[in-house]
Amino acid sequence: MTVLNEQTLNDILQYLEKSINSLVLDGLDNLEINGGEEMKNFLENQFDIRLENLLISKNSSIHHLESGMKNLVIQKKQEIISKISKQLNN
């Protein structure tokens, strides 16, 4: 497995943010998901799945990230989900 540098991880996280935002804009009307907690869980799962797929494409995994990078991922995930939740509630 490859150890990622911080710039590569930041690039992945930026791509993920765009991907999740596109999912919200393009596809949520077609999904049979109620708002609130169900929506949040769906978006968190999509974030996790897409993150792992992107890391695998870089020959890495969430399990191989340093703890500081894992913390960055957690913070970014919370930031993205929070921002989307606020947008959907307005």
TIVO-2410 file (N, C-alpha, C; in nm, 3 decimals):
# residues 90
REC num residu      c1      c2      c3 atome chaine
REC   1      M   0.083  -0.119   0.000     N      A
REC   1      M   0.000   0.000   0.000    CA      A
REC   1      M   0.087   0.125   0.000     C      A
REC   2      T   0.038   0.226  -0.065     N      A
REC   2      T   0.109   0.353  -0.078    CA      A
REC   2      T   0.069   0.447   0.036     C      A
REC   3      V   0.167   0.517   0.088     N      A
REC   3      V   0.140   0.620   0.188    CA      A
REC   3      V   0.115   0.750   0.112     C      A
REC   4      L  -0.001   0.810   0.136     N      A
REC   4      L  -0.036   0.933   0.066    CA      A
REC   4      L   0.024   1.054   0.135     C      A
REC   5      N   0.056   1.154   0.055     N      A
REC   5      N   0.098   1.280   0.116    CA      A
REC   5      N  -0.025   1.368   0.138     C      A
REC   6      E  -0.007   1.475   0.211     N      A
REC   6      E  -0.119   1.560   0.249    CA      A
REC   6      E  -0.185   1.626   0.128     C      A
REC   7      Q  -0.106   1.664   0.029     N      A
REC   7      Q  -0.161   1.728  -0.090    CA      A
REC   7      Q  -0.253   1.633  -0.167     C      A
REC   8      T  -0.211   1.508  -0.181     N      A
REC   8      T  -0.294   1.409  -0.250    CA      A
REC   8      T  -0.425   1.388  -0.175     C      A
REC   9      L  -0.417   1.379  -0.043     N      A
REC   9      L  -0.538   1.363   0.037    CA      A
REC   9      L  -0.629   1.485   0.023     C      A
REC  10      N  -0.573   1.603   0.024     N      A
REC  10      N  -0.653   1.725   0.005    CA      A
REC  10      N  -0.721   1.726  -0.131     C      A
REC  11      D  -0.650   1.681  -0.234     N      A
REC  11      D  -0.710   1.672  -0.368    CA      A
REC  11      D  -0.828   1.575  -0.368     C      A
REC  12      I  -0.810   1.461  -0.301     N      A
REC  12      I  -0.917   1.362  -0.291    CA      A
REC  12      I  -1.037   1.421  -0.218     C      A
REC  13      L  -1.012   1.491  -0.109     N      A
REC  13      L  -1.122   1.548  -0.031    CA      A
REC  13      L  -1.196   1.657  -0.108     C      A
REC  14      Q  -1.123   1.737  -0.186     N      A
REC  14      Q  -1.189   1.838  -0.270    CA      A
REC  14      Q  -1.277   1.771  -0.375     C      A
REC  15      Y  -1.225   1.666  -0.437     N      A
REC  15      Y  -1.303   1.592  -0.536    CA      A
REC  15      Y  -1.428   1.532  -0.471     C      A
REC  16      L  -1.410   1.476  -0.352     N      A
REC  16      L  -1.522   1.417  -0.280    CA      A
REC  16      L  -1.630   1.519  -0.249     C      A
REC  17      E  -1.589   1.638  -0.208     N      A
REC  17      E  -1.687   1.742  -0.178    CA      A
REC  17      E  -1.769   1.776  -0.302     C      A
REC  18      K  -1.703   1.789  -0.415     N      A
REC  18      K  -1.775   1.816  -0.540    CA      A
REC  18      K  -1.867   1.700  -0.576     C      A
REC  19      S  -1.820   1.578  -0.556     N      A
REC  19      S  -1.897   1.460  -0.588    CA      A
REC  19      S  -2.024   1.450  -0.503     C      A
REC  20      I  -2.011   1.473  -0.373     N      A
REC  20      I  -2.126   1.466  -0.283    CA      A
REC  20      I  -2.224   1.580  -0.313     C      A
REC  21      N  -2.171   1.698  -0.340     N      A
REC  21      N  -2.259   1.810  -0.376    CA      A
REC  21      N  -2.334   1.782  -0.505     C      A
REC  22      S  -2.268   1.722  -0.602     N      A
REC  22      S  -2.334   1.685  -0.728    CA      A
REC  22      S  -2.443   1.581  -0.704     C      A
REC  23      L  -2.415   1.487  -0.616     N      A
REC  23      L  -2.515   1.387  -0.581    CA      A
REC  23      L  -2.640   1.454  -0.525     C      A
REC  24      V  -2.620   1.549  -0.437     N      A
REC  24      V  -2.733   1.620  -0.376    CA      A
REC  24      V  -2.810   1.698  -0.482     C      A
REC  25      L  -2.739   1.769  -0.568     N      A
REC  25      L  -2.805   1.852  -0.669    CA      A
REC  25      L  -2.876   1.770  -0.777     C      A
REC  26      D  -2.814   1.660  -0.818     N      A
REC  26      D  -2.864   1.585  -0.933    CA      A
REC  26      D  -2.955   1.469  -0.899     C      A
REC  27      G  -2.933   1.407  -0.784     N      A
REC  27      G  -2.999   1.279  -0.766    CA      A
REC  27      G  -3.093   1.261  -0.651     C      A
REC  28      L  -3.094   1.350  -0.557     N      A
REC  28      L  -3.173   1.323  -0.437    CA      A
REC  28      L  -3.323   1.322  -0.463     C      A
REC  29      D  -3.369   1.396  -0.562     N      A
REC  29      D  -3.512   1.394  -0.593    CA      A
REC  29      D  -3.556   1.257  -0.641     C      A
REC  30      N  -3.465   1.182  -0.701     N      A
REC  30      N  -3.498   1.051  -0.754    CA      A
REC  30      N  -3.489   0.940  -0.649     C      A
REC  31      L  -3.429   0.971  -0.535     N      A
REC  31      L  -3.413   0.870  -0.431    CA      A
REC  31      L  -3.532   0.873  -0.336     C      A
REC  32      E  -3.567   0.756  -0.287     N      A
REC  32      E  -3.676   0.748  -0.191    CA      A
REC  32      E  -3.620   0.757  -0.050     C      A
REC  33      I  -3.571   0.876  -0.017     N      A
REC  33      I  -3.511   0.901   0.113    CA      A
REC  33      I  -3.585   1.015   0.179     C      A
REC  34      N  -3.627   0.991   0.301     N      A
REC  34      N  -3.687   1.100   0.379    CA      A
REC  34      N  -3.575   1.189   0.427     C      A
REC  35      G  -3.608   1.311   0.461     N      A
REC  35      G  -3.506   1.405   0.506    CA      A
REC  35      G  -3.449   1.366   0.642     C      A
REC  36      G  -3.381   1.459   0.702     N      A
REC  36      G  -3.329   1.442   0.836    CA      A
REC  36      G  -3.219   1.338   0.849     C      A
REC  37      E  -3.235   1.253   0.948     N      A
REC  37      E  -3.131   1.156   0.982    CA      A
REC  37      E  -3.106   1.055   0.871     C      A
REC  38      E  -3.211   1.015   0.801     N      A
REC  38      E  -3.197   0.919   0.691    CA      A
REC  38      E  -3.110   0.977   0.580     C      A
REC  39      M  -3.131   1.104   0.549     N      A
REC  39      M  -3.051   1.173   0.447    CA      A
REC  39      M  -2.906   1.183   0.492     C      A
REC  40      K  -2.887   1.223   0.616     N      A
REC  40      K  -2.752   1.237   0.671    CA      A
REC  40      K  -2.678   1.103   0.664     C      A
REC  41      N  -2.744   0.995   0.704     N      A
REC  41      N  -2.681   0.863   0.700    CA      A
REC  41      N  -2.645   0.823   0.557     C      A
REC  42      F  -2.735   0.851   0.463     N      A
REC  42      F  -2.708   0.819   0.324    CA      A
REC  42      F  -2.585   0.893   0.273     C      A
REC  43      L  -2.578   1.023   0.301     N      A
REC  43      L  -2.465   1.103   0.254    CA      A
REC  43      L  -2.334   1.061   0.321     C      A
REC  44      E  -2.339   1.028   0.449     N      A
REC  44      E  -2.219   0.981   0.518    CA      A
REC  44      E  -2.171   0.849   0.458     C      A
REC  45      N  -2.264   0.759   0.428     N      A
REC  45      N  -2.226   0.632   0.366    CA      A
REC  45      N  -2.167   0.653   0.228     C      A
REC  46      Q  -2.227   0.742   0.150     N      A
REC  46      Q  -2.174   0.772   0.017    CA      A
REC  46      Q  -2.034   0.831   0.027     C      A
REC  47      F  -2.013   0.919   0.123     N      A
REC  47      F  -1.881   0.978   0.144    CA      A
REC  47      F  -1.779   0.868   0.173     C      A
REC  48      D  -1.813   0.778   0.266     N      A
REC  48      D  -1.721   0.671   0.304    CA      A
REC  48      D  -1.689   0.578   0.188     C      A
REC  49      I  -1.791   0.540   0.113     N      A
REC  49      I  -1.771   0.450   0.000    CA      A
REC  49      I  -1.685   0.515  -0.107     C      A
REC  50      R  -1.718   0.638  -0.141     N      A
REC  50      R  -1.643   0.708  -0.245    CA      A
REC  50      R  -1.500   0.737  -0.202     C      A
REC  51      L  -1.482   0.772  -0.075     N      A
REC  51      L  -1.347   0.794  -0.023    CA      A
REC  51      L  -1.263   0.668  -0.036     C      A
REC  52      E  -1.317   0.556   0.008     N      A
REC  52      E  -1.240   0.432   0.003    CA      A
REC  52      E  -1.207   0.395  -0.142     C      A
REC  53      N  -1.302   0.413  -0.234     N      A
REC  53      N  -1.276   0.384  -0.375    CA      A
REC  53      N  -1.166   0.473  -0.431     C      A
REC  54      L  -1.167   0.601  -0.395     N      A
REC  54      L  -1.062   0.692  -0.442    CA      A
REC  54      L  -0.927   0.655  -0.382     C      A
REC  55      L  -0.926   0.616  -0.256     N      A
REC  55      L  -0.800   0.576  -0.193    CA      A
REC  55      L  -0.746   0.447  -0.257     C      A
REC  56      I  -0.835   0.354  -0.285     N      A
REC  56      I  -0.793   0.229  -0.350    CA      A
REC  56      I  -0.733   0.259  -0.487     C      A
REC  57      S  -0.792   0.356  -0.558     N      A
REC  57      S  -0.738   0.392  -0.689    CA      A
REC  57      S  -0.597   0.450  -0.679     C      A
REC  58      K  -0.563   0.501  -0.560     N      A
REC  58      K  -0.428   0.553  -0.534    CA      A
REC  58      K  -0.342   0.447  -0.464     C      A
REC  59      N  -0.391   0.323  -0.465     N      A
REC  59      N  -0.321   0.211  -0.403    CA      A
REC  59      N  -0.302   0.233  -0.252     C      A
REC  60      S  -0.407   0.284  -0.188     N      A
REC  60      S  -0.403   0.309  -0.045    CA      A
REC  60      S  -0.537   0.268   0.015     C      A
REC  61      S  -0.558   0.301   0.142     N      A
REC  61      S  -0.682   0.270   0.212    CA      A
REC  61      S  -0.694   0.362   0.333     C      A
REC  62      I  -0.815   0.378   0.381     N      A
REC  62      I  -0.835   0.461   0.500    CA      A
REC  62      I  -0.756   0.405   0.617     C      A
REC  63      H  -0.738   0.275   0.619     N      A
REC  63      H  -0.666   0.209   0.729    CA      A
REC  63      H  -0.516   0.238   0.725     C      A
REC  64      H  -0.466   0.287   0.613     N      A
REC  64      H  -0.323   0.313   0.600    CA      A
REC  64      H  -0.288   0.461   0.614     C      A
REC  65      L  -0.388   0.544   0.643     N      A
REC  65      L  -0.361   0.686   0.663    CA      A
REC  65      L  -0.308   0.710   0.804     C      A
REC  66      E  -0.222   0.809   0.816     N      A
REC  66      E  -0.173   0.849   0.947    CA      A
REC  66      E  -0.288   0.909   1.026     C      A
REC  67      S  -0.278   0.910   1.158     N      A
REC  67      S  -0.389   0.956   1.242    CA      A
REC  67      S  -0.426   1.102   1.212     C      A
REC  68      G  -0.328   1.187   1.185     N      A
REC  68      G  -0.358   1.326   1.151    CA      A
REC  68      G  -0.439   1.337   1.024     C      A
REC  69      M  -0.410   1.251   0.927     N      A
REC  69      M  -0.485   1.251   0.801    CA      A
REC  69      M  -0.626   1.197   0.824     C      A
REC  70      K  -0.638   1.095   0.909     N      A
REC  70      K  -0.771   1.043   0.941    CA      A
REC  70      K  -0.856   1.151   1.007     C      A
REC  71      N  -0.795   1.228   1.096     N      A
REC  71      N  -0.867   1.338   1.161    CA      A
REC  71      N  -0.911   1.442   1.059     C      A
REC  72      L  -0.826   1.471   0.962     N      A
REC  72      L  -0.860   1.565   0.856    CA      A
REC  72      L  -0.980   1.514   0.776     C      A
REC  73      V  -0.982   1.385   0.747     N      A
REC  73      V  -1.093   1.324   0.674    CA      A
REC  73      V  -1.223   1.338   0.754     C      A
REC  74      I  -1.216   1.308   0.883     N      A
REC  74      I  -1.334   1.317   0.970    CA      A
REC  74      I  -1.387   1.460   0.974     C      A
REC  75      Q  -1.296   1.556   0.989     N      A
REC  75      Q  -1.337   1.697   0.994    CA      A
REC  75      Q  -1.402   1.740   0.863     C      A
REC  76      K  -1.342   1.701   0.753     N      A
REC  76      K  -1.395   1.739   0.621    CA      A
REC  76      K  -1.532   1.676   0.598     C      A
REC  77      K  -1.546   1.550   0.638     N      A
REC  77      K  -1.674   1.481   0.623    CA      A
REC  77      K  -1.782   1.554   0.701     C      A
REC  78      Q  -1.753   1.589   0.826     N      A
REC  78      Q  -1.850   1.661   0.908    CA      A
REC  78      Q  -1.884   1.797   0.848     C      A
REC  79      E  -1.783   1.864   0.796     N      A
REC  79      E  -1.803   1.995   0.734    CA      A
REC  79      E  -1.894   1.985   0.612     C      A
REC  80      I  -1.869   1.888   0.526     N      A
REC  80      I  -1.948   1.871   0.404    CA      A
REC  80      I  -2.093   1.837   0.439     C      A
REC  81      I  -2.114   1.740   0.528     N      A
REC  81      I  -2.249   1.697   0.564    CA      A
REC  81      I  -2.324   1.812   0.632     C      A
REC  82      S  -2.256   1.885   0.718     N      A
REC  82      S  -2.319   1.998   0.787    CA      A
REC  82      S  -2.362   2.105   0.688     C      A
REC  83      K  -2.274   2.136   0.594     N      A
REC  83      K  -2.304   2.239   0.493    CA      A
REC  83      K  -2.424   2.198   0.407     C      A
REC  84      I  -2.428   2.072   0.368     N      A
REC  84      I  -2.539   2.022   0.286    CA      A
REC  84      I  -2.669   2.023   0.367     C      A
REC  85      S  -2.661   1.982   0.492     N      A
REC  85      S  -2.780   1.981   0.578    CA      A
REC  85      S  -2.839   2.121   0.591     C      A
REC  86      K  -2.753   2.219   0.608     N      A
REC  86      K  -2.800   2.358   0.619    CA      A
REC  86      K  -2.865   2.403   0.489     C      A
REC  87      Q  -2.806   2.364   0.375     N      A
REC  87      Q  -2.863   2.402   0.245    CA      A
REC  87      Q  -3.000   2.340   0.226     C      A
REC  88      L  -3.015   2.214   0.266     N      A
REC  88      L  -3.141   2.144   0.247    CA      A
REC  88      L  -3.250   2.196   0.340     C      A
REC  89      N  -3.210   2.247   0.454     N      A
REC  89      N  -3.307   2.299   0.551    CA      A
REC  89      N  -3.353   2.440   0.518     C      A
REC  90      N  -3.284   2.508   0.428     N      A
REC  90      N  -3.322   2.645   0.391    CA      A
REC  90      N  -3.416   2.647   0.274     C      A
***
